[in-house]
Amino acid sequence: MSILVQSNPLVMFLQFTGRSGAGKTTLAMRVCALLERRQIACQVIDGDVYRQTLCNDLGFSAADRAENIRRLGQLAAQISATGQVAILCAINPFDQGRQALEARYNALTIWIDCSLPVLIKRDTKGLYRRALLPLADPLHIADLLGPGDLYENPRQAALHIRTDHCSIAEAAQQITAFILAARQQPAAVPVHGIH
């Protein structure tokens, strides 16, 4: 099975999708560092950061989440058009939103996957602990994508990385190798995965 990539393989827009805490931003930063060692310019568009600026007027309804992704996708496409590798890191929970970026911008979807029990154990931001509190608790959050809200697993991703089965270093090497291979192939890139 394969997916089409951009007609110009040097124009590359990757969307990292996955639940909160799966390692999207950590991996994107590591991948950018590896690419820059090879003189390949790279920029990370972190959904959490842009929630404070470009998307600070949006909430967490389905419509607002879709608008958030639309704006971030447009920004990533503009960056990739300059010849940089653009990596968009956002939960982007709905397959429809991910497919829209694939169709409009030829974005390649990288699924950063981690099992919910491992995410709850890691809980790097303390969000899962709060999501699992009783509804009446003032610290409870109801809109965390994971135990309390919907995350649709991608039906087809260009690359599937399991951060509960490999180290960040191994995953970053896998993604970097995928990017380097895609930049050399103007036609199609095979679907890969770490399981």
SEDO-727553 format. One line per field, with one value per atom (N, C-alpha, C): residue number from 1; residue in one letter; chain; atom name; x, y, z. Coordinates in steps of 0.001 Angstrom, whole numbers. Each point is the difference from the previous one (the first is absolute). Layout:
// SEDO-727553
num	[NUM	...]
residu	[A	...]
chaine	[A	...]
atome	[CA	...]
c1	[X	...]
c2	[Y	...]
c3	[Z	...]
This chain:
// SEDO-727553
num	[1	1	1	2	2	2	3	3	3	4	4	4	5	5	5	6	6	6	7	7	7	8	8	8	9	9	9	10	10	10	11	11	11	12	12	12	13	13	13	14	14	14	15	15	15	16	16	16	17	17	17	18	18	18	19	19	19	20	20	20	21	21	21	22	22	22	23	23	23	24	24	24	25	25	25	26	26	26	27	27	27	28	28	28	29	29	29	30	30	30	31	31	31	32	32	32	33	33	33	34	34	34	35	35	35	36	36	36	37	37	37	38	38	38	39	39	39	40	40	40	41	41	41	42	42	42	43	43	43	44	44	44	45	45	45	46	46	46	47	47	47	48	48	48	49	49	49	50	50	50	51	51	51	52	52	52	53	53	53	54	54	54	55	55	55	56	56	56	57	57	57	58	58	58	59	59	59	60	60	60	61	61	61	62	62	62	63	63	63	64	64	64	65	65	65	66	66	66	67	67	67	68	68	68	69	69	69	70	70	70	71	71	71	72	72	72	73	73	73	74	74	74	75	75	75	76	76	76	77	77	77	78	78	78	79	79	79	80	80	80	81	81	81	82	82	82	83	83	83	84	84	84	85	85	85	86	86	86	87	87	87	88	88	88	89	89	89	90	90	90	91	91	91	92	92	92	93	93	93	94	94	94	95	95	95	96	96	96	97	97	97	98	98	98	99	99	99	100	100	100	101	101	101	102	102	102	103	103	103	104	104	104	105	105	105	106	106	106	107	107	107	108	108	108	109	109	109	110	110	110	111	111	111	112	112	112	113	113	113	114	114	114	115	115	115	116	116	116	117	117	117	118	118	118	119	119	119	120	120	120	121	121	121	122	122	122	123	123	123	124	124	124	125	125	125	126	126	126	127	127	127	128	128	128	129	129	129	130	130	130	131	131	131	132	132	132	133	133	133	134	134	134	135	135	135	136	136	136	137	137	137	138	138	138	139	139	139	140	140	140	141	141	141	142	142	142	143	143	143	144	144	144	145	145	145	146	146	146	147	147	147	148	148	148	149	149	149	150	150	150	151	151	151	152	152	152	153	153	153	154	154	154	155	155	155	156	156	156	157	157	157	158	158	158	159	159	159	160	160	160	161	161	161	162	162	162	163	163	163	164	164	164	165	165	165	166	166	166	167	167	167	168	168	168	169	169	169	170	170	170	171	171	171	172	172	172	173	173	173	174	174	174	175	175	175	176	176	176	177	177	177	178	178	178	179	179	179	180	180	180	181	181	181	182	182	182	183	183	183	184	184	184	185	185	185	186	186	186	187	187	187	188	188	188	189	189	189	190	190	190	191	191	191	192	192	192	193	193	193	194	194	194	195	195	195]
residu	[M	M	M	S	S	S	I	I	I	L	L	L	V	V	V	Q	Q	Q	S	S	S	N	N	N	P	P	P	L	L	L	V	V	V	M	M	M	F	F	F	L	L	L	Q	Q	Q	F	F	F	T	T	T	G	G	G	R	R	R	S	S	S	G	G	G	A	A	A	G	G	G	K	K	K	T	T	T	T	T	T	L	L	L	A	A	A	M	M	M	R	R	R	V	V	V	C	C	C	A	A	A	L	L	L	L	L	L	E	E	E	R	R	R	R	R	R	Q	Q	Q	I	I	I	A	A	A	C	C	C	Q	Q	Q	V	V	V	I	I	I	D	D	D	G	G	G	D	D	D	V	V	V	Y	Y	Y	R	R	R	Q	Q	Q	T	T	T	L	L	L	C	C	C	N	N	N	D	D	D	L	L	L	G	G	G	F	F	F	S	S	S	A	A	A	A	A	A	D	D	D	R	R	R	A	A	A	E	E	E	N	N	N	I	I	I	R	R	R	R	R	R	L	L	L	G	G	G	Q	Q	Q	L	L	L	A	A	A	A	A	A	Q	Q	Q	I	I	I	S	S	S	A	A	A	T	T	T	G	G	G	Q	Q	Q	V	V	V	A	A	A	I	I	I	L	L	L	C	C	C	A	A	A	I	I	I	N	N	N	P	P	P	F	F	F	D	D	D	Q	Q	Q	G	G	G	R	R	R	Q	Q	Q	A	A	A	L	L	L	E	E	E	A	A	A	R	R	R	Y	Y	Y	N	N	N	A	A	A	L	L	L	T	T	T	I	I	I	W	W	W	I	I	I	D	D	D	C	C	C	S	S	S	L	L	L	P	P	P	V	V	V	L	L	L	I	I	I	K	K	K	R	R	R	D	D	D	T	T	T	K	K	K	G	G	G	L	L	L	Y	Y	Y	R	R	R	R	R	R	A	A	A	L	L	L	L	L	L	P	P	P	L	L	L	A	A	A	D	D	D	P	P	P	L	L	L	H	H	H	I	I	I	A	A	A	D	D	D	L	L	L	L	L	L	G	G	G	P	P	P	G	G	G	D	D	D	L	L	L	Y	Y	Y	E	E	E	N	N	N	P	P	P	R	R	R	Q	Q	Q	A	A	A	A	A	A	L	L	L	H	H	H	I	I	I	R	R	R	T	T	T	D	D	D	H	H	H	C	C	C	S	S	S	I	I	I	A	A	A	E	E	E	A	A	A	A	A	A	Q	Q	Q	Q	Q	Q	I	I	I	T	T	T	A	A	A	F	F	F	I	I	I	L	L	L	A	A	A	A	A	A	R	R	R	Q	Q	Q	Q	Q	Q	P	P	P	A	A	A	A	A	A	V	V	V	P	P	P	V	V	V	H	H	H	G	G	G	I	I	I	H	H	H]
chaine	[A	A	A	A	A	A	A	A	A	A	A	A	A	A	A	A	A	A	A	A	A	A	A	A	A	A	A	A	A	A	A	A	A	A	A	A	A	A	A	A	A	A	A	A	A	A	A	A	A	A	A	A	A	A	A	A	A	A	A	A	A	A	A	A	A	A	A	A	A	A	A	A	A	A	A	A	A	A	A	A	A	A	A	A	A	A	A	A	A	A	A	A	A	A	A	A	A	A	A	A	A	A	A	A	A	A	A	A	A	A	A	A	A	A	A	A	A	A	A	A	A	A	A	A	A	A	A	A	A	A	A	A	A	A	A	A	A	A	A	A	A	A	A	A	A	A	A	A	A	A	A	A	A	A	A	A	A	A	A	A	A	A	A	A	A	A	A	A	A	A	A	A	A	A	A	A	A	A	A	A	A	A	A	A	A	A	A	A	A	A	A	A	A	A	A	A	A	A	A	A	A	A	A	A	A	A	A	A	A	A	A	A	A	A	A	A	A	A	A	A	A	A	A	A	A	A	A	A	A	A	A	A	A	A	A	A	A	A	A	A	A	A	A	A	A	A	A	A	A	A	A	A	A	A	A	A	A	A	A	A	A	A	A	A	A	A	A	A	A	A	A	A	A	A	A	A	A	A	A	A	A	A	A	A	A	A	A	A	A	A	A	A	A	A	A	A	A	A	A	A	A	A	A	A	A	A	A	A	A	A	A	A	A	A	A	A	A	A	A	A	A	A	A	A	A	A	A	A	A	A	A	A	A	A	A	A	A	A	A	A	A	A	A	A	A	A	A	A	A	A	A	A	A	A	A	A	A	A	A	A	A	A	A	A	A	A	A	A	A	A	A	A	A	A	A	A	A	A	A	A	A	A	A	A	A	A	A	A	A	A	A	A	A	A	A	A	A	A	A	A	A	A	A	A	A	A	A	A	A	A	A	A	A	A	A	A	A	A	A	A	A	A	A	A	A	A	A	A	A	A	A	A	A	A	A	A	A	A	A	A	A	A	A	A	A	A	A	A	A	A	A	A	A	A	A	A	A	A	A	A	A	A	A	A	A	A	A	A	A	A	A	A	A	A	A	A	A	A	A	A	A	A	A	A	A	A	A	A	A	A	A	A	A	A	A	A	A	A	A	A	A	A	A	A	A	A	A	A	A	A	A	A	A	A	A	A	A	A	A	A	A	A	A	A	A	A	A	A	A	A	A	A	A	A	A	A	A	A	A	A	A	A	A	A	A	A	A	A	A	A	A	A	A	A	A	A	A	A	A	A	A	A	A	A	A	A	A	A	A	A	A	A	A	A	A	A	A	A	A	A	A	A	A	A	A]
atome	[N	CA	C	N	CA	C	N	CA	C	N	CA	C	N	CA	C	N	CA	C	N	CA	C	N	CA	C	N	CA	C	N	CA	C	N	CA	C	N	CA	C	N	CA	C	N	CA	C	N	CA	C	N	CA	C	N	CA	C	N	CA	C	N	CA	C	N	CA	C	N	CA	C	N	CA	C	N	CA	C	N	CA	C	N	CA	C	N	CA	C	N	CA	C	N	CA	C	N	CA	C	N	CA	C	N	CA	C	N	CA	C	N	CA	C	N	CA	C	N	CA	C	N	CA	C	N	CA	C	N	CA	C	N	CA	C	N	CA	C	N	CA	C	N	CA	C	N	CA	C	N	CA	C	N	CA	C	N	CA	C	N	CA	C	N	CA	C	N	CA	C	N	CA	C	N	CA	C	N	CA	C	N	CA	C	N	CA	C	N	CA	C	N	CA	C	N	CA	C	N	CA	C	N	CA	C	N	CA	C	N	CA	C	N	CA	C	N	CA	C	N	CA	C	N	CA	C	N	CA	C	N	CA	C	N	CA	C	N	CA	C	N	CA	C	N	CA	C	N	CA	C	N	CA	C	N	CA	C	N	CA	C	N	CA	C	N	CA	C	N	CA	C	N	CA	C	N	CA	C	N	CA	C	N	CA	C	N	CA	C	N	CA	C	N	CA	C	N	CA	C	N	CA	C	N	CA	C	N	CA	C	N	CA	C	N	CA	C	N	CA	C	N	CA	C	N	CA	C	N	CA	C	N	CA	C	N	CA	C	N	CA	C	N	CA	C	N	CA	C	N	CA	C	N	CA	C	N	CA	C	N	CA	C	N	CA	C	N	CA	C	N	CA	C	N	CA	C	N	CA	C	N	CA	C	N	CA	C	N	CA	C	N	CA	C	N	CA	C	N	CA	C	N	CA	C	N	CA	C	N	CA	C	N	CA	C	N	CA	C	N	CA	C	N	CA	C	N	CA	C	N	CA	C	N	CA	C	N	CA	C	N	CA	C	N	CA	C	N	CA	C	N	CA	C	N	CA	C	N	CA	C	N	CA	C	N	CA	C	N	CA	C	N	CA	C	N	CA	C	N	CA	C	N	CA	C	N	CA	C	N	CA	C	N	CA	C	N	CA	C	N	CA	C	N	CA	C	N	CA	C	N	CA	C	N	CA	C	N	CA	C	N	CA	C	N	CA	C	N	CA	C	N	CA	C	N	CA	C	N	CA	C	N	CA	C	N	CA	C	N	CA	C	N	CA	C	N	CA	C	N	CA	C	N	CA	C	N	CA	C	N	CA	C	N	CA	C	N	CA	C	N	CA	C	N	CA	C	N	CA	C	N	CA	C	N	CA	C	N	CA	C	N	CA	C	N	CA	C	N	CA	C	N	CA	C	N	CA	C	N	CA	C	N	CA	C	N	CA	C	N	CA	C	N	CA	C	N	CA	C	N	CA	C	N	CA	C	N	CA	C	N	CA	C	N	CA	C	N	CA	C	N	CA	C	N	CA	C	N	CA	C	N	CA	C	N	CA	C	N	CA	C]
c1	[849	-849	891	-356	809	-892	607	-726	782	-701	669	601	1148	608	30	512	37	762	-410	721	1423	215	1341	328	831	234	735	583	688	-981	-1251	-1055	-710	201	-502	-722	-1243	-872	-401	435	-339	-956	-1046	-865	167	505	121	-1310	-683	-1252	155	-734	32	-552	-304	-564	1011	-514	848	1014	1263	1051	625	-425	550	1435	399	1375	133	-1078	19	1050	-62	916	1425	173	1343	652	-763	540	254	-918	185	1267	257	1219	1250	-52	1147	218	-1078	108	562	-480	530	1499	440	1437	778	-530	679	24	-1080	-36	964	39	863	1470	356	1380	334	-1027	167	-257	-27	-226	-1394	-987	-1388	-776	-505	-738	-1331	-361	-1201	-620	-1310	-697	-1159	-138	-1078	-1109	-1228	-1181	-684	195	-512	-1397	-993	-1376	-197	732	-130	460	1097	546	-963	-498	-869	-1395	-353	-1251	59	1212	177	101	153	207	-1004	350	-820	-1415	-133	-1300	-548	408	-410	-1469	-702	-1433	-855	629	-733	-107	-1116	-195	280	-758	261	-1227	-947	-1124	512	-795	408	263	-845	176	1274	284	1216	1252	-71	1149	271	-1061	166	619	-438	553	1460	311	1382	906	-429	798	68	-1080	16	1057	31	974	1434	205	1351	454	-930	334	418	-703	348	1396	293	1323	1083	-237	983	236	-1064	138	828	-187	786	1480	261	1388	625	-720	564	240	-808	169	1322	617	1304	1152	-320	1032	374	-572	258	-910	442	-881	-860	-1305	-920	-622	99	-593	-1061	-1238	-1127	-278	125	-264	-1294	-1031	-1292	-738	-817	-770	-798	-641	-771	-812	-1041	-613	-893	-412	-986	634	-293	578	-376	-1185	-429	948	418	931	1358	476	1300	-67	-1085	-146	-133	-600	-111	1386	903	1367	738	-245	620	-466	-1306	-561	408	-41	254	1479	835	1413	953	-526	836	779	-595	653	127	1102	227	-307	-860	-417	928	559	830	-769	-403	-770	951	59	806	-943	141	-960	599	-829	408	-1259	84	-1186	-444	-1297	-551	573	171	605	1394	800	1345	-105	-918	-189	-418	-900	-459	1148	852	1153	1011	278	955	-565	-1160	-744	916	759	1020	-561	-1258	-604	-1020	-195	-980	-1442	-209	-1347	-845	628	-778	-470	851	-407	-1242	-1	-1152	-1230	212	-1131	-667	764	-537	-574	57	-615	-1519	-712	-1468	-495	-1159	-554	-196	-313	-261	1276	1140	1262	311	336	263	1218	877	1170	-273	-1163	-343	-36	588	-127	-731	-980	-866	362	842	233	1371	603	1277	-250	711	-156	744	-705	564	-1093	54	-1011	-1384	-104	-1300	-543	721	-456	503	-431	241	1359	711	1162	-179	-138	-148	1375	317	1273	37	1134	86	-270	-813	-274	1210	734	1217	992	1112	1059	1209	761	1219	1024	-53	922	-714	148	-630	1112	144	1054	-640	449	-503	1026	-262	958	-49	-961	25	798	491	771	1432	343	1368	398	1284	502	-215	102	-97	1114	1204	1114	-284	-520	-327	-1103	-1034	-1116	461	837	494	833	797	795	-906	-1059	-943	-685	-463	-682	967	1214	994	312	148	258	-1165	-1222	-1190	20	322	48	1061	1173	1085	-380	-661	-432	-1072	-937	-1079	541	1045	579	715	275	662	-971	-1286	-981	-1132	-55	-1068	-1344	-63	-1252	-771	546	-757	946	-527	750	-754	658	-729	-447	-1098	-483	860	501	881	-611	634	-448	965	12	726	-1061	65	-1017	665]
c2	[-1176	1176	1234	1037	1208	1225	1145	1259	945	904	975	1095	506	1149	1150	1128	1190	-242	706	-113	510	967	442	-603	-1037	-690	854	1135	864	899	69	714	-1029	84	-1059	563	-443	369	-1301	-154	-1177	415	-779	245	-1162	327	-974	29	-1112	-100	-1051	175	-959	641	-820	506	858	786	825	-872	396	-726	-1132	-229	-1111	264	1277	322	784	598	702	1114	910	1146	-429	-877	-497	-624	-846	-634	1011	949	995	804	393	771	-841	-1268	-895	-214	-203	-205	1249	1169	1246	117	-342	67	-958	-1200	-965	490	606	523	1173	877	1174	-389	-1128	-505	-373	-298	-326	1213	1169	1259	65	-621	60	858	1131	913	-627	219	-617	955	20	824	-780	98	-668	1005	-376	784	-761	471	-689	519	-886	386	674	-464	605	1453	276	1366	910	-477	838	170	-832	219	1315	450	1246	1219	-198	1134	-47	-653	-33	-518	-906	-658	273	1127	253	370	194	296	-1260	-1162	-1244	-810	-704	-918	-1426	-958	-1409	-727	743	-642	-644	-869	-635	1050	1038	1050	797	306	757	-836	-1291	-862	-79	-65	-40	1300	1123	1298	126	-482	-9	-734	-1179	-795	671	621	698	1098	800	1095	-531	-997	-555	-662	-658	-617	1023	1119	1064	549	186	481	-1007	-1271	-1030	-65	145	-20	1172	1167	1174	-218	-604	-268	-1021	-1075	-1038	529	967	572	744	381	674	-996	-1284	-1024	-638	493	-610	-1211	-945	-1073	595	-26	520	-1178	18	-1055	627	-351	477	-1018	424	-870	432	-787	295	-1320	-91	-1226	-318	1007	-144	-1301	-49	-1263	-652	772	-527	-337	-1199	-436	947	566	930	1199	531	1126	-367	-1184	-444	-221	-615	-249	1302	1018	1297	592	-121	502	-826	-1304	-850	407	236	326	1395	963	1388	304	-542	376	-1167	-1172	-1197	-284	331	-268	-1505	-406	-1404	-182	-948	-228	-989	431	-865	-199	-1222	-303	-337	891	-223	-639	-1285	-818	-487	-13	-526	-491	-1138	-552	906	20	848	-326	-1277	-271	613	-31	594	1525	589	1453	432	-760	328	-125	-999	-188	1130	379	1093	1326	353	1217	1211	308	1047	1371	270	1306	-55	-1169	-142	34	-116	128	-1251	-1168	-1229	-171	381	-60	862	1197	900	-530	-611	-534	-1163	-719	-1159	334	1279	419	-70	-80	27	1276	-110	1134	1232	-219	1126	690	-619	585	1254	1115	1238	-94	-958	-168	-924	-622	-924	742	-617	541	-1033	472	-907	-76	930	48	-532	-817	-608	-1140	13	-1080	-1212	-1011	-1218	-699	30	-747	627	1323	625	537	-107	575	-872	346	-837	269	-1051	76	-1117	360	-993	-416	-1267	-483	213	427	181	-1313	79	-1198	-380	990	-267	1119	-349	972	-371	1000	-262	-737	263	-635	-123	-1155	-272	-289	878	-127	-319	-1063	-372	423	1118	489	-785	-927	-902	-1262	-145	-1180	323	1286	361	1287	271	1215	1197	1182	1232	31	-422	-1	-926	-1194	-942	547	574	545	1166	870	1148	-456	-1032	-535	-573	-692	-586	1085	1059	1093	727	232	685	-815	-1296	-869	51	32	103	1307	1105	1304	4	-504	-13	-842	-1137	-845	703	674	692	1134	662	1122	-474	-1285	-546	-648	-95	-703	936	474	910	-680	-1327	-683	-471	-949	-562	-466	-47	-451	-1161	-1123	-1115	328	-613	147	-883	577	-717	5	-700	86	-690	488	-657	-588	-1275	-623	-755]
c3	[0	0	0	-755	-29	-44	294	-71	-888	-626	-843	861	-427	658	-988	456	-818	-1303	-1072	-1261	157	880	354	1352	66	1269	1019	-438	956	746	-471	723	863	1306	865	1204	158	1113	676	1250	792	1108	209	1154	982	1192	1074	773	54	748	1088	1080	1099	1251	967	1247	758	942	848	734	-61	706	-782	-1239	-786	-460	-48	-375	-1299	-455	-1289	-52	949	-28	294	968	323	-1229	-693	-1208	-1104	-185	-1053	216	1234	294	-253	388	-232	-1490	-744	-1452	-666	402	-579	240	1195	293	-903	-209	-874	-1441	-457	-1368	-176	995	-108	-35	622	-114	-1428	-783	-1417	-897	605	-725	-634	645	-458	998	-478	872	417	1250	556	1003	54	980	594	1327	723	283	-336	350	1128	1227	1188	314	-50	261	1344	1037	1321	-16	-700	-76	-755	-1130	-825	594	972	735	781	298	749	-905	-1305	-909	-1147	-1090	-1206	263	948	243	1387	613	1379	148	-1109	65	-78	-83	-206	1287	117	1114	-433	567	-273	-540	-530	-681	-1281	-594	-1256	-1073	-61	-1010	254	1265	316	-243	316	-275	-1499	-801	-1454	-509	534	-413	426	1188	482	-992	-424	-932	-1367	-431	-1293	3	1080	94	69	838	140	-1294	-700	-1275	-1030	-41	-945	307	1284	399	-387	280	-338	-1508	-780	-1461	-485	604	-382	316	1149	388	-941	-293	-871	-1410	-438	-1340	-140	1131	-45	-121	12	-102	1315	1099	1297	194	811	446	1112	-177	1013	734	1326	823	893	-252	800	1094	1254	1148	658	-179	611	171	1023	210	-1249	-577	-1246	50	854	369	-1046	-1014	-928	-1344	-492	-1262	-1140	60	-1042	-91	1138	20	-558	364	-514	-1506	-456	-1433	-787	617	-676	-246	972	-187	-1046	-4	-1020	-1399	-141	-1316	-464	913	-399	-176	905	18	-239	-308	-116	1279	1133	1283	203	576	342	1490	312	1384	679	1130	845	1303	259	1203	1134	986	1198	1021	153	726	1315	1024	1302	696	644	663	1145	236	1055	1379	381	1314	151	-1052	68	74	-776	65	1397	621	1354	989	-194	889	-174	-1251	-261	490	-498	340	166	-1046	63	347	-344	280	1134	599	1071	-482	-1303	-561	208	-116	155	1441	950	1407	207	-583	156	-741	-1162	-763	725	805	704	1375	395	1263	-112	1120	-52	-677	-661	-738	883	1259	905	481	-198	463	-816	657	-741	-935	243	-873	-1193	-18	-1090	-1336	-1041	-1350	-846	-743	-753	-1470	-485	-1439	-409	863	-370	-968	-1094	-974	514	289	563	763	1346	744	-75	-154	78	-1305	-1081	-1259	-1143	-1196	-1171	-641	-316	-887	-1020	-1256	-1057	-497	143	-524	-1515	-534	-1455	-733	-1037	-796	-842	-431	-774	288	556	261	-846	-386	-760	861	1305	941	1341	636	1296	999	985	1009	1340	652	1323	1051	674	988	1307	117	1148	-303	-1235	-398	-409	-96	-404	701	11	638	-915	573	-793	-1045	380	-950	-1179	282	-1077	-894	616	-774	-864	551	-765	-1190	189	-1110	-1090	413	-955	-825	685	-698	-934	473	-833	-1245	153	-1160	-976	526	-842	-796	672	-675	-1094	311	-986	-1211	238	-1113	-826	674	-709	-851	465	-757	-1261	-73	-1193	-966	388	-830	-373	-1231	-401	-225	19	-362	1224	749	1119	1084	1214	1160	617	282	611	1409	410	1364	899	1084	925	1390	915	1391	930	1230	1073	915	269	866	1123]
